[in-house]
Amino acid sequence: MKRHWRLRLAAVLSALMLLSGCSETEAPAQTEAAEGSDLTVYCFFAGKADAFLLYTEDSAVLIDTGESGFGKTILAYMEAHGIEKLDCLIITHFDKDHVGGAKKILESVQVDRVLQSNCPKDASAYNKYVAALEALGMEAETVRQTLTFELGGVSYTVDPPAQETYAEDESNNSSLIVSVENGQNRLLFAADAQDLRLTEFLAGDPGHYDFLKVPYHGHWQSTLGALIKAVSPAAAVITSSDEEPEDEQTLDLLAQYGVETWLTRQAPVVLHADGSTIELAYE
């Protein structure tokens, strides 16, 4: 079993500086640009569900909350690591395996800001989430235009769906896609985006990312090849379960592009990013 892996960018940056003819006086500016916070991303072992906690010394962002009942697991991790509040909770869309734990989170810990998709659904998990917001007198922000904010020296960009409704796979295609930049590190969380949503995202020429949360639990989609080619990640995480594993065709594609792939169905995955390197390991 893979236990530990590191991507180093510092040597690559140095080589690029030499190739571009940068002088010694220009080097400090390049070094400063590479600086970043000490960012940890905890990819929960949540079955075929998404829950990612991103935190620095003085900030914490939660992307999705797993299924109903999983909130207590997230809260236990936060308590064990001294995380007393969430600066932002992002609900990428309202399927139960993404919003299910939100009620418990909202009832149990301070949440300063909630961002959500634009596609509500009449379902138990969603209704409980809305009721929890109402009980707190909170109003979630429905993201309809690209939104960027900074917390703890880390930049977050939330990319919304381009359409209000979709004829196919409406909930998944309404997924918010979250980009995270920490110094030279770029991380991409693609939620459950399916072909229509991924086509929209790729039209914006997203560029290279060091890390990819593979969309839709690793199920095969026709646009996955274009996504992997465009963002060319060095590492990827798939959220799946033994009962509903990722597709072999997806694993083969990632291997074809040399992407080191981690599966939360084996164990939680911990990612550390310091602005110039990322490091992943199974917990």
N, C-alpha and C positions, 0 to 999 in steps of 0.2 A: 504493500500500500504506500502510496505517495505520502510523505509526512511533511516535507519542507521544501520550499522553492523560493528563489529570490530573483528579481529582475533588477539589474543595475543599469542606471542611465548615466551616471557621472562620466564614465569612460567614453560613452557615445557623445555626450555633450562636448567633451574635450576634443574629440576627433573632429566634430563638426566645426568647432572654433578654428582649428588649425587649417581645415580645408577652406574655410571662408576667408582666411587671411586676417583674422582679428589680431590686433596688436595687444601688447601687454596692458596698455591703458584701458582697453575695452573689456578685458577679462573680468574685472570686478562687477561690471553691470550684468554680465552673463551669470556670474555666481549668485548675485542677488536675486535674479529672476528665478533661479532654481530653488530658492529657499521655500520651505513650506512648513506647515504645522505637523505635529506628531498625530496623525490621524489613524484611528482604528476603525475597521469595519467588521462587525460581527454578523456573520451570515448564519442565522439560526437553523437548527435541525428541526424543521417544522412540518415534515412530510411534504406532500405536494402543495406547498403554500409558501408565500413570501413573507419574510420579516428580516429587515436589515437595520442594525443600529450603527450609526456613524457618529463617532465622538472624538473630541480633543480634550485638552485639559479643562477648557471652559465653555464647551458647547456640545449639544447632543441633538441629532436628527434621527427620527425613526421613519423608515420607508416601509409601509405596510405592516400588518399586525398578525398575520397568520389566521387560522380559523378560530371559531368560538372556543373559549377556554384557554387559548394560547397566551392571552394577555398576562396571566400570572407567571408564565415562564419568562417573558420579557421583563416584567417587573422584578423578578428574582435576580436576573442578570444585572439589571440596573443597580439594585441595592448592593449586590456583591461588589460592584465596581465604583461605588460612591457617586452614582449619577442620580441626582435628586430631582431633576426636571428635564423636560424636553423643550428645546427652543422651537422645534418645528416637527409636526407629524404630517407626513405626506401619504395620502391614500390614493394610490395610482388609479384604481377603479374599484367598483363596488361588488365584485364577486366575493363570496364568503371566505375564500382562502386568502384574501387580502385585507378585508375590513372586519373579519370576524372577531379579532381581539381588541378592536378599537374601543368598545364600550368600557371594558375593564381598565384599559389604559387611561381613558379620560376621567373615569371615576376615582382613580387611585393616585395619580401623580399630576403635578402642574404641567400643563401644555400651553405654551405661549401663543402658538400659531398653528392652524390646521389648513392644509392645502388639499384640494380634492379635484377629482375628475368631473366632467360635465354630464355624466350619464347615470342618473339615479335609477334604482330599480326597486320594485316592490318585493322585497325579500326580507326575511327575519333579521339577518345580520346587519343589513343597511338600516332598517327601521330602528334597531337598538342603538346603532351609532348615532343616528339623528336624534333620538330621544336623549341620549347622554349629552349631546351638545346643548340641546334645549334646556336640560336640567341645570347646566352650568351657565346658561345665558351666553353661550359662545356661538359665533357664526363662522363656519368654515368659508374659506375663499375658494370659489370655483375658478380654476385657472383656464382662461380662454385665450390669453396672449402669453408669449414667452416671458417667463419671470426669472430674474436673477437676483440672488441675495448672497450675502457673505456672513459666515458665522465662524468664530474661532480661527480666522485666517484662511478658511476654506470657502471656495465659491461654489454655489449650487445654481444650476440652471434647470428650470422645469419647462419642458417642451409639451404643449397641449395638443390634443387632436385638432386637425384642421376643420373637421366637420362636427356639427351638432349631433347628427345621427349617421348610422352606417347600415346599409342593407344586409351586410353579412357580419356575423360575430360582433355585434354592436358594443357589448361591454368591453371585450378585450381590445377592440380597435379604438376604444376611447381611452386607452391607457395613457397616463402621463409618463413621459420618458425623462429620467433625471440624469443630468451630467454633473459630475463633481470634479473640480480642479483644485489641486493642492500643490502649489509650486509647479513642477514639471509633470506631476502625476495627473492623469486623466482617467476617470472611472465612469462607466456607463451602466445605468440600471434601466433595462428595457421592459420591465414589468411583463405583462402578457400580450404585448403588441403582436398583432398578426399581420398578414401580408399587406393589407391596405394601409395600416398605420405605419409599418416599416417603410413602405414605399414613400409615404409623406416625409418621414424623418430623413431618409437617404437623399431626397431631393434637395435638402439643405446642405449637402456636402459636409457631413459632420467631422471628417478628419480622423486622425489616429487616436485610439484610446489604449491605455496599458491593460485595462481590465474591462470585462464585459459580463454582466449578469444576463445570461442567455434568455431571450424572451420565451414566454409560454412554456416554462418547465421542460424545455428541451424537446418539445414536440416538433417534428419535421415540418418546415414550411418552405415554399418555393423561393422566398426572398432571403433565406438565411445565408445562402452563398454570397449574395451581393452585400449583405450586412457584414459578414466576416471579412470579406475582401476590402470593404471600405474602411472599417475601423481598425483592422489588423491588430487585434488584441494579442498580448503575450500570454495572458491568463484569462480563464473564464470560470464562472460558477453556474451550475445548474441546480435549481430547486426541484427535486423530484422525490418519489418514494419507491420502496420496493414493490408496492402494489401497483403504482403507476409510474414506472421508470421512464427515463428519457428515451428517445428513439435512437436506435443504433446508427441510423443514417446521419443524425445530428452529430453523434460522437465521431463518426468517420470523417465528416466534413471538418470538424475542429482539428482532428489529427492531421488531416491533409494540409491545413494551413499552419501546422506547428504550434497550435494553441494548447498550453497546459491546462487541463480541465479538471475541475474539482466538483464533487457531487455531495450536496448536503445530506443525501440519504445515507451516506457513509458515516458522517459526523459533521458537527458544526465546523465552519471554515472561518478562520480569523485572518484578516488582511491588515497589514500595517503599511502605511505610506508616510514617508518623511519629506516629500517634496522632490526627491531625486531617485528614490528606489521604492519598490513595493515588495513586500514579503508576504507569502501566504503559507498557512499551515492548517492541518486538521487539529482540532482541539483534542 
